[in-house]
Amino acid sequence: MAPKELRLPPQNIEAEEAILGGILISPQGAGDALSIMRASHFYKTHHAFIFRAMANLFDDGYPIDTLTLSERLSEQNLLEKVGGAYYLTGLAERVPSSANITSYCKIVVARANERLTISACHEAIRDIYTMKIGAEEAHANIMATMDRIDTTGEYKSFEEIVPAAQAVIEMVYKTGRIPGISTGYVDLDKYTGGFTPGDLVILAGRPSMGKTALGMNILRNMASKGHAGANASIESSGQELAIRYLLQARANDDATDYVAGHITPEAMGAIRKEAKTLKSLPIYIDDSGGQTLQQIRSRAARLKERYDIDILMVDYLQLMSGSRKENRTQEIGEYSRGLKQIARELNIIVLAVSQLSRKPEIRANHRPVMSDLRESGDIEQDADKIIFIYRPEAYKIMVEPKGPQQGRDNTNLAEIIIAKHRNGPTGDVTMTFIKKKAQFFDREQFAREGDHLTASKKSEPAPEPVEPEDPQEKVPF
């Protein structure tokens, strides 16, 4: 049997020495290195001790040379451990210039990231062999480690940034619209410019306001225009969501009562046609329930790679699990920050549904405000857009009692309140909500074309039913 090959972890000792030597001979080198490096990036423990002592001197405003460094290490009882003053002097003498210190730093950080990746994979293998965790949790742990990888981010000059920014403005000038993805609702798009990849959009409301319905409508509208989307549905199963979509096909005045088990022939014909359409749409559902932030991130990354999704819906924020924070507010804050990171890393829209506290119930006008965000934590800070849904009809307010809209008929009316818009205006948009169909429509369009929009084309014969696909056949996650 061949002897086991001995492998050393990725490292570059010469680059580590060049960094430390460069700092000793140039004050500028210290600033460059400290903006990129951490002590934990060094492979040699004594190099990490030296770098940490240099960082302490820099933070305290002292010069960094062999004398001050020796003194600081001596105070920490580390001078002999790092090789003494003789070793420090040797570091300075080996480096003729600090000109390439930034390149050396990037090399050392790259080797450190490689060691971190190898360690995460070894831990996953060990934990699976010992049956501590399953494959999916091991994958989530590896992805969490990947999130800690340092990409040696640096400041960019306006010379690099401005051309891309100008190109965006030029496109707006030529097309008359900002480069967001349309929600499928004209009035909402007028305020938001559509939803922009990289944004975290919070869609919030009290129970039964239609949060999930509006999120699903937007997901479907985008998918119908070729923008693939996913729904991390923590609350509802994939089958429940598909049933909601299919029941939207029936006419507004149809007598179908699905809960009571009564479906008219006209509605069934429309539903069968809708099923064919839905199956062709690039919408992917993860209904495994109780997803952690790491699981949502890793599955979204796979979908982005395989299907190039543009939007991820999370339904809903407060049902996410896995955080070990001390209190609920910190937990929700961690989730909102994590979802924002997913949006930026994958360059997708993250549409997160959120519950509101009970405060609107006791408020005279019941309209939600920012402080109603339940266990809000950092939601207000992290979100690029915060949108509330308010339906007066849900509170039996059928006619607006006062204010600018006094006397307004609130039947089927939904107010979409854009409470925060990081890059644009805030305000209210009125829409039509047909509760029976769990479907939102542009208000003016519904007034003009309501019968057409909600018709199930009763005059056409219903196509023959087809055998349903295997319900166990789901999107591979």
SEDREN-253793 format. One record per residue (C-alpha): residue number from 1; residue in three letters; x, y, z. Coordinates in steps of 0.5 Angstrom, whole numbers, always signed. Example, Ala and Ser with C-alpha at 12.3 -4.5 7.8 and 13.67 -1.06 7.14 Angstrom:
% SEDREN-253793
(pt 1, "ALA", (+25, -9, +16)) (pt 2, "SER", (+27, -2, +14)) 
% end
This chain:
% SEDREN-253793
(pt 1, "MET", (+0, +0, +0)) (pt 2, "ALA", (+3, +7, -2)) (pt 3, "PRO", (+5, +11, +4)) (pt 4, "LYS", (-1, +17, +5)) (pt 5, "GLU", (+2, +23, +1)) (pt 6, "LEU", (+3, +29, +6)) (pt 7, "ARG", (+0, +35, +4)) (pt 8, "LEU", (+2, +42, +7)) (pt 9, "PRO", (-4, +47, +7)) (pt 10, "PRO", (-4, +53, +2)) (pt 11, "GLN", (+1, +58, +4)) (pt 12, "ASN", (+6, +63, +2)) (pt 13, "ILE", (+12, +65, +7)) (pt 14, "GLU", (+16, +69, +3)) (pt 15, "ALA", (+10, +74, +2)) (pt 16, "GLU", (+8, +74, +9)) (pt 17, "GLU", (+15, +76, +11)) (pt 18, "ALA", (+15, +81, +5)) (pt 19, "ILE", (+9, +84, +8)) (pt 20, "LEU", (+12, +85, +15)) (pt 21, "GLY", (+19, +87, +12)) (pt 22, "GLY", (+15, +92, +8)) (pt 23, "ILE", (+11, +95, +14)) (pt 24, "LEU", (+18, +96, +18)) (pt 25, "ILE", (+21, +100, +12)) (pt 26, "SER", (+15, +104, +10)) (pt 27, "PRO", (+10, +108, +14)) (pt 28, "GLN", (+6, +108, +8)) (pt 29, "GLY", (+6, +100, +8)) (pt 30, "ALA", (+3, +100, +14)) (pt 31, "GLY", (-3, +103, +12)) (pt 32, "ASP", (-4, +99, +5)) (pt 33, "ALA", (-3, +93, +9)) (pt 34, "LEU", (-8, +94, +15)) (pt 35, "SER", (-13, +96, +10)) (pt 36, "ILE", (-13, +89, +7)) (pt 37, "MET", (-10, +84, +12)) (pt 38, "ARG", (-12, +81, +19)) (pt 39, "ALA", (-7, +77, +23)) (pt 40, "SER", (-12, +71, +22)) (pt 41, "HIS", (-9, +71, +15)) (pt 42, "PHE", (-2, +69, +16)) (pt 43, "TYR", (+0, +62, +16)) (pt 44, "LYS", (+5, +62, +21)) (pt 45, "THR", (+3, +64, +28)) (pt 46, "HIS", (+9, +68, +30)) (pt 47, "HIS", (+8, +72, +24)) (pt 48, "ALA", (+1, +73, +26)) (pt 49, "PHE", (+3, +76, +33)) (pt 50, "ILE", (+8, +81, +29)) (pt 51, "PHE", (+2, +83, +25)) (pt 52, "ARG", (-2, +84, +31)) (pt 53, "ALA", (+3, +88, +35)) (pt 54, "MET", (+4, +93, +29)) (pt 55, "ALA", (-3, +94, +28)) (pt 56, "ASN", (-4, +96, +36)) (pt 57, "LEU", (+2, +101, +35)) (pt 58, "PHE", (-1, +104, +28)) (pt 59, "ASP", (-8, +105, +32)) (pt 60, "ASP", (-4, +108, +38)) (pt 61, "GLY", (-1, +113, +33)) (pt 62, "TYR", (+6, +110, +35)) (pt 63, "PRO", (+11, +109, +29)) (pt 64, "ILE", (+13, +102, +27)) (pt 65, "ASP", (+20, +100, +27)) (pt 66, "THR", (+24, +95, +30)) (pt 67, "LEU", (+25, +98, +36)) (pt 68, "THR", (+18, +100, +38)) (pt 69, "LEU", (+16, +93, +35)) (pt 70, "SER", (+21, +90, +40)) (pt 71, "GLU", (+18, +94, +46)) (pt 72, "ARG", (+11, +92, +44)) (pt 73, "LEU", (+12, +85, +43)) (pt 74, "SER", (+16, +85, +50)) (pt 75, "GLU", (+10, +88, +53)) (pt 76, "GLN", (+6, +82, +51)) (pt 77, "ASN", (+11, +77, +53)) (pt 78, "LEU", (+12, +75, +45)) (pt 79, "LEU", (+18, +77, +43)) (pt 80, "GLU", (+22, +71, +44)) (pt 81, "LYS", (+16, +67, +41)) (pt 82, "VAL", (+17, +71, +35)) (pt 83, "GLY", (+25, +70, +34)) (pt 84, "GLY", (+27, +76, +38)) (pt 85, "ALA", (+29, +82, +36)) (pt 86, "TYR", (+34, +79, +31)) (pt 87, "TYR", (+29, +76, +27)) (pt 88, "LEU", (+25, +83, +26)) (pt 89, "THR", (+31, +86, +24)) (pt 90, "GLY", (+32, +80, +19)) (pt 91, "LEU", (+25, +82, +16)) (pt 92, "ALA", (+27, +89, +15)) (pt 93, "GLU", (+33, +87, +11)) (pt 94, "ARG", (+30, +82, +7)) (pt 95, "VAL", (+26, +87, +3)) (pt 96, "PRO", (+29, +92, -1)) (pt 97, "SER", (+22, +96, -2)) (pt 98, "SER", (+15, +96, +0)) (pt 99, "ALA", (+12, +98, -7)) (pt 100, "ASN", (+9, +91, -8)) (pt 101, "ILE", (+6, +90, -1)) (pt 102, "THR", (-1, +91, -4)) (pt 103, "SER", (+0, +85, -8)) (pt 104, "TYR", (+3, +81, -3)) (pt 105, "CYS", (-3, +82, +2)) (pt 106, "LYS", (-7, +79, -4)) (pt 107, "ILE", (-3, +73, -5)) (pt 108, "VAL", (-3, +72, +3)) (pt 109, "VAL", (-11, +73, +3)) (pt 110, "ALA", (-12, +68, -2)) (pt 111, "ARG", (-8, +63, +1)) (pt 112, "ALA", (-12, +64, +8)) (pt 113, "ASN", (-19, +63, +4)) (pt 114, "GLU", (-16, +57, +1)) (pt 115, "ARG", (-15, +54, +8)) (pt 116, "LEU", (-21, +56, +10)) (pt 117, "THR", (-25, +53, +5)) (pt 118, "ILE", (-21, +46, +6)) (pt 119, "SER", (-22, +47, +13)) (pt 120, "ALA", (-30, +47, +12)) (pt 121, "CYS", (-30, +42, +7)) (pt 122, "HIS", (-26, +37, +12)) (pt 123, "GLU", (-31, +39, +18)) (pt 124, "ALA", (-37, +37, +13)) (pt 125, "ILE", (-34, +30, +11)) (pt 126, "ARG", (-32, +29, +19)) (pt 127, "ASP", (-39, +31, +21)) (pt 128, "ILE", (-43, +27, +16)) (pt 129, "TYR", (-39, +21, +17)) (pt 130, "THR", (-40, +21, +25)) (pt 131, "MET", (-47, +22, +23)) (pt 132, "LYS", (-48, +29, +27)) (pt 133, "ILE", (-51, +32, +21)) (pt 134, "GLY", (-54, +31, +14)) (pt 135, "ALA", (-52, +33, +7)) (pt 136, "GLU", (-56, +39, +7)) (pt 137, "GLU", (-54, +42, +13)) (pt 138, "ALA", (-47, +40, +12)) (pt 139, "HIS", (-48, +44, +5)) (pt 140, "ALA", (-51, +50, +9)) (pt 141, "ASN", (-45, +50, +14)) (pt 142, "ILE", (-40, +50, +8)) (pt 143, "MET", (-44, +56, +5)) (pt 144, "ALA", (-44, +60, +11)) (pt 145, "THR", (-36, +59, +11)) (pt 146, "MET", (-36, +62, +4)) (pt 147, "ASP", (-39, +68, +6)) (pt 148, "ARG", (-33, +69, +11)) (pt 149, "ILE", (-28, +69, +5)) (pt 150, "ASP", (-25, +76, +5)) (pt 151, "THR", (-25, +79, -2)) (pt 152, "THR", (-20, +84, +0)) (pt 153, "GLY", (-25, +89, -2)) (pt 154, "GLU", (-21, +96, -4)) (pt 155, "TYR", (-24, +103, -5)) (pt 156, "LYS", (-25, +105, -12)) (pt 157, "SER", (-24, +111, -15)) (pt 158, "PHE", (-29, +115, -19)) (pt 159, "GLU", (-26, +114, -25)) (pt 160, "GLU", (-28, +107, -25)) (pt 161, "ILE", (-35, +108, -22)) (pt 162, "VAL", (-37, +114, -26)) (pt 163, "PRO", (-38, +111, -33)) (pt 164, "ALA", (-42, +105, -31)) (pt 165, "ALA", (-47, +110, -27)) (pt 166, "GLN", (-47, +115, -33)) (pt 167, "ALA", (-49, +109, -37)) (pt 168, "VAL", (-55, +108, -33)) (pt 169, "ILE", (-57, +115, -33)) (pt 170, "GLU", (-56, +115, -41)) (pt 171, "MET", (-61, +109, -41)) (pt 172, "VAL", (-66, +112, -37)) (pt 173, "TYR", (-65, +118, -42)) (pt 174, "LYS", (-66, +114, -48)) (pt 175, "THR", (-72, +110, -46)) (pt 176, "GLY", (-76, +114, -41)) (pt 177, "ARG", (-75, +109, -35)) (pt 178, "ILE", (-71, +107, -30)) (pt 179, "PRO", (-67, +100, -31)) (pt 180, "GLY", (-72, +96, -26)) (pt 181, "ILE", (-76, +90, -27)) (pt 182, "SER", (-83, +91, -28)) (pt 183, "THR", (-88, +89, -23)) (pt 184, "GLY", (-94, +88, -28)) (pt 185, "TYR", (-97, +94, -25)) (pt 186, "VAL", (-97, +101, -28)) (pt 187, "ASP", (-99, +105, -22)) (pt 188, "LEU", (-94, +101, -18)) (pt 189, "ASP", (-88, +102, -23)) (pt 190, "LYS", (-89, +109, -24)) (pt 191, "TYR", (-87, +110, -16)) (pt 192, "THR", (-82, +105, -16)) (pt 193, "GLY", (-79, +104, -23)) (pt 194, "GLY", (-80, +97, -22)) (pt 195, "PHE", (-76, +93, -17)) (pt 196, "THR", (-68, +93, -18)) (pt 197, "PRO", (-64, +87, -18)) (pt 198, "GLY", (-60, +88, -12)) (pt 199, "ASP", (-65, +91, -8)) (pt 200, "LEU", (-69, +88, -1)) (pt 201, "VAL", (-76, +90, -2)) (pt 202, "ILE", (-81, +89, +4)) (pt 203, "LEU", (-88, +87, +3)) (pt 204, "ALA", (-92, +88, +10)) (pt 205, "GLY", (-99, +88, +12)) (pt 206, "ARG", (-103, +85, +18)) (pt 207, "PRO", (-106, +78, +17)) (pt 208, "SER", (-111, +77, +11)) (pt 209, "MET", (-109, +84, +7)) (pt 210, "GLY", (-106, +80, +1)) (pt 211, "LYS", (-99, +80, +2)) (pt 212, "THR", (-98, +73, +0)) (pt 213, "ALA", (-103, +74, -6)) (pt 214, "LEU", (-99, +81, -8)) (pt 215, "GLY", (-92, +78, -8)) (pt 216, "MET", (-95, +72, -12)) (pt 217, "ASN", (-98, +76, -17)) (pt 218, "ILE", (-91, +80, -18)) (pt 219, "LEU", (-88, +74, -18)) (pt 220, "ARG", (-92, +71, -24)) (pt 221, "ASN", (-92, +78, -28)) (pt 222, "MET", (-85, +78, -28)) (pt 223, "ALA", (-84, +70, -30)) (pt 224, "SER", (-89, +72, -36)) (pt 225, "LYS", (-84, +77, -38)) (pt 226, "GLY", (-79, +72, -38)) (pt 227, "HIS", (-76, +73, -31)) (pt 228, "ALA", (-75, +67, -27)) (pt 229, "GLY", (-77, +67, -20)) (pt 230, "ALA", (-77, +63, -14)) (pt 231, "ASN", (-81, +63, -8)) (pt 232, "ALA", (-78, +60, -1)) (pt 233, "SER", (-85, +59, +2)) (pt 234, "ILE", (-84, +58, +9)) (pt 235, "GLU", (-92, +58, +11)) (pt 236, "SER", (-95, +55, +5)) (pt 237, "SER", (-94, +48, +1)) (pt 238, "GLY", (-92, +49, -7)) (pt 239, "GLN", (-99, +45, -8)) (pt 240, "GLU", (-103, +50, -4)) (pt 241, "LEU", (-99, +56, -8)) (pt 242, "ALA", (-101, +53, -15)) (pt 243, "ILE", (-108, +52, -13)) (pt 244, "ARG", (-109, +59, -11)) (pt 245, "TYR", (-106, +61, -18)) (pt 246, "LEU", (-110, +56, -22)) (pt 247, "LEU", (-117, +59, -18)) (pt 248, "GLN", (-115, +66, -21)) (pt 249, "ALA", (-117, +63, -28)) (pt 250, "ARG", (-124, +63, -26)) (pt 251, "ALA", (-129, +69, -27)) (pt 252, "ASN", (-130, +74, -22)) (pt 253, "ASP", (-138, +72, -22)) (pt 254, "ASP", (-137, +65, -22)) (pt 255, "ALA", (-141, +61, -17)) (pt 256, "THR", (-135, +56, -16)) (pt 257, "ASP", (-134, +55, -8)) (pt 258, "TYR", (-127, +51, -8)) (pt 259, "VAL", (-127, +50, +0)) (pt 260, "ALA", (-134, +48, -1)) (pt 261, "GLY", (-132, +43, -6)) (pt 262, "HIS", (-136, +46, -12)) (pt 263, "ILE", (-133, +48, -18)) (pt 264, "THR", (-137, +50, -24)) (pt 265, "PRO", (-136, +47, -31)) (pt 266, "GLU", (-134, +54, -34)) (pt 267, "ALA", (-129, +55, -28)) (pt 268, "MET", (-126, +48, -29)) (pt 269, "GLY", (-125, +49, -37)) (pt 270, "ALA", (-121, +56, -35)) (pt 271, "ILE", (-117, +52, -30)) (pt 272, "ARG", (-115, +47, -34)) (pt 273, "LYS", (-112, +52, -39)) (pt 274, "GLU", (-109, +56, -34)) (pt 275, "ALA", (-105, +50, -31)) (pt 276, "LYS", (-102, +49, -38)) (pt 277, "THR", (-100, +56, -38)) (pt 278, "LEU", (-97, +56, -31)) (pt 279, "LYS", (-93, +49, -32)) (pt 280, "SER", (-89, +54, -38)) (pt 281, "LEU", (-87, +59, -33)) (pt 282, "PRO", (-80, +59, -30)) (pt 283, "ILE", (-83, +59, -23)) (pt 284, "TYR", (-79, +55, -17)) (pt 285, "ILE", (-82, +53, -10)) (pt 286, "ASP", (-78, +51, -4)) (pt 287, "ASP", (-84, +49, +1)) (pt 288, "SER", (-79, +45, +5)) (pt 289, "GLY", (-81, +50, +11)) (pt 290, "GLY", (-77, +53, +17)) (pt 291, "GLN", (-71, +54, +12)) (pt 292, "THR", (-65, +58, +15)) (pt 293, "LEU", (-62, +64, +12)) (pt 294, "GLN", (-56, +59, +10)) (pt 295, "GLN", (-61, +54, +7)) (pt 296, "ILE", (-65, +60, +3)) (pt 297, "ARG", (-58, +63, +1)) (pt 298, "SER", (-55, +56, -2)) (pt 299, "ARG", (-61, +54, -5)) (pt 300, "ALA", (-62, +61, -9)) (pt 301, "ALA", (-55, +61, -11)) (pt 302, "ARG", (-56, +54, -14)) (pt 303, "LEU", (-62, +57, -18)) (pt 304, "LYS", (-59, +63, -20)) (pt 305, "GLU", (-53, +59, -23)) (pt 306, "ARG", (-58, +54, -26)) (pt 307, "TYR", (-64, +58, -28)) (pt 308, "ASP", (-61, +65, -28)) (pt 309, "ILE", (-67, +67, -23)) (pt 310, "ASP", (-68, +75, -22)) (pt 311, "ILE", (-73, +75, -16)) (pt 312, "LEU", (-73, +71, -10)) (pt 313, "MET", (-80, +71, -5)) (pt 314, "VAL", (-79, +70, +2)) (pt 315, "ASP", (-86, +68, +5)) (pt 316, "TYR", (-85, +70, +11)) (pt 317, "LEU", (-79, +74, +14)) (pt 318, "GLN", (-81, +72, +22)) (pt 319, "LEU", (-82, +65, +20)) (pt 320, "MET", (-75, +64, +18)) (pt 321, "SER", (-71, +60, +23)) (pt 322, "GLY", (-64, +58, +25)) (pt 323, "SER", (-61, +64, +29)) (pt 324, "ARG", (-58, +64, +36)) (pt 325, "LYS", (-59, +71, +38)) (pt 326, "GLU", (-61, +73, +45)) (pt 327, "ASN", (-67, +76, +43)) (pt 328, "ARG", (-72, +76, +37)) (pt 329, "THR", (-71, +83, +35)) (pt 330, "GLN", (-64, +81, +34)) (pt 331, "GLU", (-66, +75, +30)) (pt 332, "ILE", (-70, +79, +25)) (pt 333, "GLY", (-65, +84, +24)) (pt 334, "GLU", (-60, +78, +22)) (pt 335, "TYR", (-65, +75, +17)) (pt 336, "SER", (-66, +82, +14)) (pt 337, "ARG", (-59, +84, +14)) (pt 338, "GLY", (-58, +77, +11)) (pt 339, "LEU", (-63, +77, +6)) (pt 340, "LYS", (-60, +84, +3)) (pt 341, "GLN", (-53, +81, +3)) (pt 342, "ILE", (-57, +75, -2)) (pt 343, "ALA", (-60, +81, -6)) (pt 344, "ARG", (-53, +84, -7)) (pt 345, "GLU", (-49, +78, -8)) (pt 346, "LEU", (-53, +74, -13)) (pt 347, "ASN", (-56, +81, -16)) (pt 348, "ILE", (-63, +79, -15)) (pt 349, "ILE", (-69, +82, -12)) (pt 350, "VAL", (-71, +79, -6)) (pt 351, "LEU", (-78, +80, -4)) (pt 352, "ALA", (-79, +79, +3)) (pt 353, "VAL", (-86, +78, +6)) (pt 354, "SER", (-87, +81, +13)) (pt 355, "GLN", (-92, +81, +19)) (pt 356, "LEU", (-94, +87, +22)) (pt 357, "SER", (-95, +88, +30)) (pt 358, "ARG", (-102, +89, +32)) (pt 359, "LYS", (-102, +97, +33)) (pt 360, "PRO", (-106, +98, +27)) (pt 361, "GLU", (-112, +94, +30)) (pt 362, "ILE", (-112, +100, +35)) (pt 363, "ARG", (-111, +106, +31)) (pt 364, "ALA", (-117, +110, +29)) (pt 365, "ASN", (-115, +109, +22)) (pt 366, "HIS", (-112, +103, +22)) (pt 367, "ARG", (-107, +105, +17)) (pt 368, "PRO", (-100, +102, +18)) (pt 369, "VAL", (-94, +106, +19)) (pt 370, "MET", (-86, +104, +19)) (pt 371, "SER", (-86, +103, +27)) (pt 372, "ASP", (-91, +97, +26)) (pt 373, "LEU", (-86, +93, +23)) (pt 374, "ARG", (-86, +87, +27)) (pt 375, "GLU", (-80, +85, +31)) (pt 376, "SER", (-77, +90, +26)) (pt 377, "GLY", (-70, +90, +28)) (pt 378, "ASP", (-66, +93, +23)) (pt 379, "ILE", (-71, +92, +17)) (pt 380, "GLU", (-72, +99, +16)) (pt 381, "GLN", (-65, +100, +15)) (pt 382, "ASP", (-63, +94, +11)) (pt 383, "ALA", (-69, +95, +6)) (pt 384, "ASP", (-69, +99, +0)) (pt 385, "LYS", (-77, +99, -1)) (pt 386, "ILE", (-82, +98, +4)) (pt 387, "ILE", (-89, +97, +2)) (pt 388, "PHE", (-95, +96, +6)) (pt 389, "ILE", (-102, +94, +4)) (pt 390, "TYR", (-108, +97, +7)) (pt 391, "ARG", (-115, +95, +5)) (pt 392, "PRO", (-121, +99, +9)) (pt 393, "GLU", (-126, +94, +7)) (pt 394, "ALA", (-122, +89, +12)) (pt 395, "TYR", (-124, +93, +17)) (pt 396, "LYS", (-131, +94, +15)) (pt 397, "ILE", (-130, +101, +12)) (pt 398, "MET", (-134, +101, +6)) (pt 399, "VAL", (-134, +109, +5)) (pt 400, "GLU", (-128, +113, +7)) (pt 401, "PRO", (-131, +117, +13)) (pt 402, "LYS", (-126, +123, +12)) (pt 403, "GLY", (-120, +126, +9)) (pt 404, "PRO", (-118, +128, +2)) (pt 405, "GLN", (-122, +121, +0)) (pt 406, "GLN", (-128, +123, +4)) (pt 407, "GLY", (-134, +119, +1)) (pt 408, "ARG", (-130, +114, -3)) (pt 409, "ASP", (-132, +107, -5)) (pt 410, "ASN", (-128, +102, -1)) (pt 411, "THR", (-131, +96, -4)) (pt 412, "ASN", (-125, +92, -7)) (pt 413, "LEU", (-120, +97, -6)) (pt 414, "ALA", (-113, +96, -3)) (pt 415, "GLU", (-108, +102, -2)) (pt 416, "ILE", (-101, +100, -3)) (pt 417, "ILE", (-97, +105, +1)) (pt 418, "ILE", (-90, +106, -1)) (pt 419, "ALA", (-87, +108, +6)) (pt 420, "LYS", (-79, +107, +4)) (pt 421, "HIS", (-76, +108, -3)) (pt 422, "ARG", (-69, +109, -2)) (pt 423, "ASN", (-68, +112, -9)) (pt 424, "GLY", (-74, +115, -11)) (pt 425, "PRO", (-81, +118, -8)) (pt 426, "THR", (-86, +115, -3)) (pt 427, "GLY", (-93, +115, -3)) (pt 428, "ASP", (-100, +111, -4)) (pt 429, "VAL", (-102, +107, -10)) (pt 430, "THR", (-109, +105, -10)) (pt 431, "MET", (-111, +98, -13)) (pt 432, "THR", (-117, +93, -14)) (pt 433, "PHE", (-116, +87, -10)) (pt 434, "ILE", (-121, +81, -11)) (pt 435, "LYS", (-121, +77, -5)) (pt 436, "LYS", (-125, +71, -8)) (pt 437, "LYS", (-119, +70, -13)) (pt 438, "ALA", (-113, +73, -9)) (pt 439, "GLN", (-111, +77, -14)) (pt 440, "PHE", (-109, +85, -15)) (pt 441, "PHE", (-111, +89, -21)) (pt 442, "ASP", (-109, +96, -23)) (pt 443, "ARG", (-115, +101, -21)) (pt 444, "GLU", (-116, +104, -28)) (pt 445, "GLN", (-115, +98, -32)) (pt 446, "PHE", (-120, +94, -28)) (pt 447, "ALA", (-125, +100, -28)) (pt 448, "ARG", (-124, +99, -36)) (pt 449, "GLU", (-123, +92, -37)) (pt 450, "GLY", (-126, +89, -31)) (pt 451, "ASP", (-130, +84, -34)) (pt 452, "HIS", (-125, +82, -39)) (pt 453, "LEU", (-120, +81, -34)) (pt 454, "THR", (-124, +76, -29)) (pt 455, "ALA", (-127, +73, -35)) (pt 456, "SER", (-126, +65, -36)) (pt 457, "LYS", (-129, +65, -43)) (pt 458, "LYS", (-135, +61, -41)) (pt 459, "SER", (-137, +60, -49)) (pt 460, "GLU", (-131, +56, -50)) (pt 461, "PRO", (-131, +48, -49)) (pt 462, "ALA", (-127, +46, -43)) (pt 463, "PRO", (-121, +41, -45)) (pt 464, "GLU", (-121, +34, -43)) (pt 465, "PRO", (-117, +33, -36)) (pt 466, "VAL", (-110, +31, -36)) (pt 467, "GLU", (-107, +26, -31)) (pt 468, "PRO", (-103, +31, -26)) (pt 469, "GLU", (-96, +30, -26)) (pt 470, "ASP", (-93, +26, -20)) (pt 471, "PRO", (-94, +31, -14)) (pt 472, "GLN", (-87, +28, -11)) (pt 473, "GLU", (-83, +31, -17)) (pt 474, "LYS", (-80, +38, -15)) (pt 475, "VAL", (-75, +43, -17)) (pt 476, "PRO", (-68, +40, -15)) (pt 477, "PHE", (-65, +43, -9)) 
% end
